Amino acid sequence: MTNEAERKMQFLFALRSRGVTDTRVLNAMERIDRGAFVRGIFAERAYEDMPLPIACGQTISQPSVVGLMTQALNVQPRDKVLEIGTGSGYQAAILSLLARRVYTIDRHRRLVREARQVFDALGLANVTAFAADGSRGLPDQAPFDRILVTAAAEDPPGPLLAELRIGGIMVLPVGQSDTVQSLIKVTRLDTGFDYEELRPVRFVPLLEGLGQD
């Protein structure tokens, strides 16, 4: 077995052993090479189940957390998905294989530029990346079937809840930025919102406004 195949098997095994069991999610994570999103000295660690630093003081999330968040989102093939916090673009790329359209927003222009280059190189035509204030969502394109937030807020942001269609699902970390946060699944019902706590996580805080780069 080649190193590449072995590495991929170990990668998928790590995902499964940490609770990522959805076949569609595993297939998408097998097809999207995390190595394409990790640069410089950390590139050789792209297949380890750990978060890694990227530009602008941000991180690319741990693959098992990406898998668990994607699994909780339960994306369907006709869904229109909004992601807040593009980062490296890795999560959006996985979503693009599961959804009809993905809109992804980041406050750092440099990250959006670099993510677009990777999306183009991988031929992911159904992802649109914007530099904008993610805490406000993307009202022009609302409502969304699914919303994924990859930065922690103290509460689910009101504008994002408003952009979720009835029956839609939002997955996000909630909590103070310097303590352990909880991954929350929010389902919009006719009568309001249903909240389900999934697991403890740690994410960078959700900040308003655009970054300086």
C-alpha positions in Angstrom: 0.0 0.0 0.0 1.3 3.4 -0.9 2.0 6.0 1.8 -0.8 8.2 0.3 -3.4 5.4 0.6 -2.2 4.4 4.1 -2.4 8.0 5.2 -5.9 8.4 3.8 -7.0 5.2 5.6 -5.5 6.4 8.9 -7.2 9.8 8.4 -10.6 8.1 7.8 -10.1 5.7 10.7 -9.4 8.7 13.0 -12.6 10.4 11.9 -14.7 7.2 12.4 -13.2 6.5 15.8 -14.2 10.1 17.0 -17.8 9.7 15.9 -17.9 10.7 12.3 -20.1 7.9 10.9 -22.1 9.5 8.1 -21.1 7.9 4.8 -21.7 11.1 2.7 -19.6 13.2 5.1 -16.8 10.6 5.2 -16.8 10.4 1.3 -16.6 14.2 1.0 -13.7 14.3 3.5 -11.9 11.6 1.6 -12.3 13.5 -1.7 -11.2 16.9 -0.3 -7.5 16.8 0.3 -6.8 18.8 3.6 -3.2 19.2 2.4 -4.4 21.7 -0.3 -5.5 24.1 2.5 -2.4 23.9 4.7 0.7 25.9 3.8 4.3 26.1 4.8 5.9 24.3 7.7 2.6 22.7 8.8 1.8 21.0 5.4 3.3 17.7 6.5 0.9 17.6 9.4 -2.2 18.1 7.3 -3.5 14.5 7.8 -3.2 14.5 11.6 -6.4 15.1 13.6 -5.4 18.4 15.0 -6.0 22.1 14.4 -3.2 23.9 12.6 -2.3 27.6 12.3 -3.1 29.5 9.1 -2.7 33.1 8.1 -4.2 36.1 9.9 -3.9 34.4 13.3 -6.6 31.9 12.5 -6.6 28.1 12.5 -7.8 25.3 10.2 -10.1 23.2 12.5 -9.4 19.6 13.6 -10.7 17.3 10.9 -12.8 15.3 13.4 -14.5 18.5 14.5 -15.1 19.5 10.9 -16.6 16.0 10.3 -18.8 16.2 13.4 -20.1 19.7 12.6 -20.8 18.7 9.0 -22.6 15.5 10.2 -24.7 17.6 12.7 -25.7 20.0 9.9 -27.2 17.1 7.9 -26.8 18.8 4.5 -29.0 17.6 1.7 -28.2 17.8 -2.0 -30.6 20.6 -2.8 -29.6 22.8 0.2 -28.2 26.3 0.1 -25.6 26.6 2.8 -24.1 29.7 4.5 -20.8 29.3 6.3 -19.5 32.1 8.6 -15.7 31.9 8.9 -14.1 30.7 5.7 -10.6 30.4 7.2 -8.6 28.1 5.0 -11.7 27.1 2.9 -11.5 23.5 4.0 -14.9 23.3 5.6 -16.6 25.1 2.7 -15.0 22.7 0.2 -16.4 19.7 2.1 -19.8 21.4 2.2 -19.6 22.0 -1.6 -19.7 18.3 -2.3 -22.8 17.8 -0.1 -24.9 20.9 -1.0 -26.3 22.7 -4.1 -24.7 26.0 -3.2 -22.3 27.2 -0.5 -21.8 30.9 0.4 -18.9 31.5 2.7 -17.9 34.7 4.5 -14.7 35.8 6.3 -13.7 39.1 7.8 -10.1 38.6 6.5 -9.7 39.5 2.8 -6.5 37.6 2.5 -8.1 34.3 3.7 -10.9 34.8 1.2 -8.5 35.4 -1.6 -6.4 32.4 -0.8 -9.5 30.2 -0.3 -10.9 31.2 -3.7 -7.6 30.1 -5.3 -7.9 26.7 -3.8 -11.6 26.4 -4.8 -10.7 27.3 -8.4 -7.8 24.8 -8.4 -10.1 22.0 -7.1 -12.8 23.0 -9.6 -15.4 23.7 -6.9 -17.8 25.9 -8.9 -20.7 26.0 -6.4 -18.8 27.9 -3.7 -18.9 31.7 -3.4 -16.6 33.4 -0.9 -17.0 37.0 0.3 -15.0 39.3 2.6 -17.7 40.7 4.9 -18.8 40.9 8.5 -20.1 37.4 9.1 -22.0 38.3 12.3 -24.6 39.9 10.0 -24.8 36.9 7.7 -25.8 37.4 4.0 -29.3 38.9 4.0 -29.3 39.2 0.1 -29.2 35.4 -0.3 -31.4 34.4 2.7 -33.1 32.3 3.7 -30.6 29.4 4.0 -31.4 25.7 4.5 -28.2 25.3 6.6 -25.9 27.7 8.4 -22.5 26.7 9.9 -20.6 29.1 12.1 -16.9 28.3 12.7 -16.3 31.0 15.4 -17.8 31.2 18.9 -20.4 33.7 19.9 -21.9 34.1 23.4 -25.3 33.5 21.9 -26.5 32.4 18.4 -26.4 35.8 16.5 -29.9 37.2 15.8 -29.3 38.1 12.2 -28.2 34.5 11.5 -31.2 33.0 13.2 -33.4 35.3 11.1 -31.7 34.1 7.9 -32.5 30.4 8.6 -35.5 29.0 6.8 -38.2 27.2 8.8 -37.0 23.6 9.0 -33.4 24.8 8.6 -30.5 23.8 10.8 -27.6 26.0 12.2 -24.6 24.5 13.9 -22.3 26.8 15.9 -20.0 27.0 18.9 -21.5 29.0 21.8 -19.7 30.3 24.8 -17.2 32.8 26.2 -14.1 33.0 24.0 -11.6 32.1 26.8 -13.5 29.1 28.2 -14.7 25.8 26.8 -17.6 26.3 24.5 -20.4 24.1 23.5 -21.3 23.0 20.0 -25.0 23.7 19.5 -27.4 22.5 16.9 -30.3 25.0 16.3 -33.4 23.9 14.3 -35.9 26.6 13.2 -39.4 25.5 13.8 -42.8 27.2 13.0 -43.0 28.2 16.6 -39.4 29.2 17.4 -36.1 27.5 17.8 -35.0 24.1 19.2 -31.5 24.0 20.7 -29.5 20.8 21.2 -26.1 20.7 22.9 -23.7 18.4 21.1 -20.2 18.5 22.6 -17.6 20.8 24.2 -15.3 22.5 21.6 -12.9 25.4 21.4 -13.1 28.0 18.6 -11.8 31.5 18.0 -14.3 34.2 18.9 -16.8 35.6 16.3 -15.8 39.2 15.8 -17.7 42.0 14.1 -16.4 44.1 11.3 -13.6 43.4 8.7 -10.0 42.5 9.5 -7.2 44.8 8.6 -5.7 42.7 5.8 
